[in-house]
C-alpha cells in the first residue's frame, strides 16, 4: 500500500514539475487521462512496463518512483538504477 501511495505522489509531483497535463502524460504512456488521474490518486497501480517508461521519461530511477529510495538519480541504461 505504501508503494502505491508513494508512486501516486511522485508521479503527480513529476508531472506538475514538467508542466504536463494528465492528458499529455497519458499520451506518453499510452493511457487515458482518466487512467493517469486514477494512478495519481492511488486508485490504480501500473505495470512494470509503464513504470519503466515513467522512469525513462522523467529521468528518475524506478526505485525512486516506488519509494525504495528518496534519491531520484537516474543512471540510464548503462547504470544499475533500472
Phi and psi restraints in degrees (value plus and minus 20) as a CYANA .aco file:
   2 UNK   PHI     -79.5   -39.5
   2 UNK   PSI     -59.9   -19.9
   3 UNK   PHI     -81.5   -41.5
   3 UNK   PSI     -64.8   -24.8
   4 UNK   PHI     -82.7   -42.7
   4 UNK   PSI     -60.8   -20.8
   5 UNK   PHI     -87.2   -47.2
   5 UNK   PSI     -61.4   -21.4
   6 UNK   PHI     -86.6   -46.6
   6 UNK   PSI     -62.4   -22.4
   7 UNK   PHI     -78.4   -38.4
   7 UNK   PSI     -66.5   -26.5
   8 UNK   PHI     -77.6   -37.6
   8 UNK   PSI     -70.0   -30.0
   9 UNK   PHI     -82.8   -42.8
   9 UNK   PSI     -64.7   -24.7
  10 UNK   PHI     -91.6   -51.6
  10 UNK   PSI     -57.2   -17.2
  11 UNK   PHI     -83.3   -43.3
  11 UNK   PSI     -64.2   -24.2
  12 UNK   PHI     -79.8   -39.8
  12 UNK   PSI     -67.9   -27.9
  13 UNK   PHI     -82.7   -42.7
  13 UNK   PSI     -63.8   -23.8
  14 UNK   PHI     -85.5   -45.5
  14 UNK   PSI     -60.6   -20.6
  15 UNK   PHI     -83.8   -43.8
  15 UNK   PSI     -65.5   -25.5
  16 UNK   PHI     -83.9   -43.9
  16 UNK   PSI     -63.0   -23.0
  17 UNK   PHI     -82.8   -42.8
  17 UNK   PSI     -50.4   -10.4
  18 UNK   PHI    -107.2   -67.2
  18 UNK   PSI     -19.5    20.5
  19 UNK   PHI      37.8    77.8
  19 UNK   PSI      23.7    63.7
  20 UNK   PHI    -126.1   -86.1
  20 UNK   PSI     124.9   164.9
  21 UNK   PHI    -102.4   -62.4
  21 UNK   PSI     146.2   186.2
  22 UNK   PHI     -82.2   -42.2
  22 UNK   PSI     -55.7   -15.7
  23 UNK   PHI     -80.8   -40.8
  23 UNK   PSI     -67.0   -27.0
  24 UNK   PHI     -84.5   -44.5
  24 UNK   PSI     -63.2   -23.2
  25 UNK   PHI     -85.7   -45.7
  25 UNK   PSI     -58.0   -18.0
  26 UNK   PHI     -79.3   -39.3
  26 UNK   PSI     -59.9   -19.9
  27 UNK   PHI     -83.8   -43.8
  27 UNK   PSI     -58.0   -18.0
  28 UNK   PHI     -83.0   -43.0
  28 UNK   PSI     -60.6   -20.6
  29 UNK   PHI    -112.6   -72.6
  29 UNK   PSI     -28.5    11.5
  30 UNK   PHI      55.4    95.4
  30 UNK   PSI      14.1    54.1
  31 UNK   PHI    -145.3  -105.3
  31 UNK   PSI     143.1   183.1
  32 UNK   PHI    -101.0   -61.0
  32 UNK   PSI     142.4   182.4
  33 UNK   PHI     -83.1   -43.1
  33 UNK   PSI     -50.5   -10.5
  34 UNK   PHI     -84.1   -44.1
  34 UNK   PSI     -60.0   -20.0
  35 UNK   PHI     -84.5   -44.5
  35 UNK   PSI     -60.0   -20.0
  36 UNK   PHI     -85.5   -45.5
  36 UNK   PSI     -61.9   -21.9
  37 UNK   PHI     -79.2   -39.2
  37 UNK   PSI     -64.7   -24.7
  38 UNK   PHI     -87.4   -47.4
  38 UNK   PSI     -57.0   -17.0
  39 UNK   PHI     -83.0   -43.0
  39 UNK   PSI     -65.9   -25.9
  40 UNK   PHI     -89.1   -49.1
  40 UNK   PSI     -46.0    -6.0
  41 UNK   PHI    -110.4   -70.4
  41 UNK   PSI     -25.2    14.8
  42 UNK   PHI      66.0   106.0
  42 UNK   PSI     -12.5    27.5
  43 UNK   PHI     -99.1   -59.1
  43 UNK   PSI     -32.8     7.2
  44 UNK   PHI    -171.7  -131.7
  44 UNK   PSI     137.9   177.9
  45 UNK   PHI    -121.3   -81.3
  45 UNK   PSI    -179.5  -139.5
  46 UNK   PHI    -165.4  -125.4
  46 UNK   PSI     151.3   191.3
  47 UNK   PHI    -105.4   -65.4
  47 UNK   PSI     144.3   184.3
  48 UNK   PHI     -80.2   -40.2
  48 UNK   PSI     -60.3   -20.3
  49 UNK   PHI     -80.4   -40.4
  49 UNK   PSI     -63.9   -23.9
  50 UNK   PHI     -90.1   -50.1
  50 UNK   PSI     -55.3   -15.3
  51 UNK   PHI     -80.6   -40.6
  51 UNK   PSI     -64.4   -24.4
  52 UNK   PHI     -84.8   -44.8
  52 UNK   PSI     -61.4   -21.4
  53 UNK   PHI     -80.0   -40.0
  53 UNK   PSI     -62.6   -22.6
  54 UNK   PHI     -80.8   -40.8
  54 UNK   PSI     -66.8   -26.8
  55 UNK   PHI     -81.2   -41.2
  55 UNK   PSI     -65.5   -25.5
  56 UNK   PHI     -85.1   -45.1
  56 UNK   PSI     -63.2   -23.2
  57 UNK   PHI     -83.8   -43.8
  57 UNK   PSI     -64.7   -24.7
  58 UNK   PHI    -111.4   -71.4
  58 UNK   PSI     -21.4    18.6
  59 UNK   PHI      37.5    77.5
  59 UNK   PSI      28.0    68.0
  60 UNK   PHI    -148.0  -108.0
  60 UNK   PSI     145.8   185.8
  61 UNK   PHI    -102.8   -62.8
  61 UNK   PSI     135.0   175.0
  62 UNK   PHI     -85.3   -45.3
  62 UNK   PSI     -52.9   -12.9
  63 UNK   PHI     -79.2   -39.2
  63 UNK   PSI     -59.2   -19.2
  64 UNK   PHI     -85.4   -45.4
  64 UNK   PSI     -65.8   -25.8
  65 UNK   PHI     -79.3   -39.3
  65 UNK   PSI     -58.0   -18.0
  66 UNK   PHI    -116.9   -76.9
  66 UNK   PSI     -16.9    23.1
  67 UNK   PHI      68.7   108.7
  67 UNK   PSI      -7.1    32.9
  68 UNK   PHI     -90.8   -50.8
  68 UNK   PSI     -52.6   -12.6
  69 UNK   PHI    -158.2  -118.2
  69 UNK   PSI     137.2   177.2
  70 UNK   PHI    -117.2   -77.2
  70 UNK   PSI     -17.6    22.4
  71 UNK   PHI    -111.1   -71.1
  71 UNK   PSI      92.0   132.0
  72 UNK   PHI     -98.3   -58.3
  72 UNK   PSI     -19.2    20.8
  73 UNK   PHI     -68.6   -28.6
  73 UNK   PSI     109.7   149.7
  74 UNK   PHI    -135.2   -95.2
  74 UNK   PSI     107.2   147.2
  75 UNK   PHI    -125.5   -85.5
  75 UNK   PSI     -16.5    23.5
  76 UNK   PHI      50.8    90.8
  76 UNK   PSI    -187.1  -147.1
  77 UNK   PHI     -89.0   -49.0
  77 UNK   PSI     -44.7    -4.7
  78 UNK   PHI     -98.6   -58.6
  78 UNK   PSI     -41.9    -1.9
  79 UNK   PHI    -104.7   -64.7
  79 UNK   PSI    -190.0  -150.0
  80 UNK   PHI    -129.8   -89.8
  80 UNK   PSI     -17.5    22.5
  81 UNK   PHI     -86.8   -46.8
  81 UNK   PSI     -55.2   -15.2
